[in-house]
């Protein structure tokens, strides 16, 4: 099952007109495409589906959603191993 997982944007980069950034999901950091949410910047929370941020959310919504996914045991399936732990 593929879910959208909330994460916090740590940094944003642009190359050849394409936006990407490092997004933190708990202790995991992944590179994410930010083209669908051009308004997202460092410190914002976004919902990420298959490597693409698909919407911005507020911090409280991100926290609630993350906790629900964690309770369901869905985070390991969606995020994979903790290779990029910070």
Order of alpha helices (4+ residues) and beta strands (2+ residues): beta-beta-beta-beta-beta-alpha-alpha
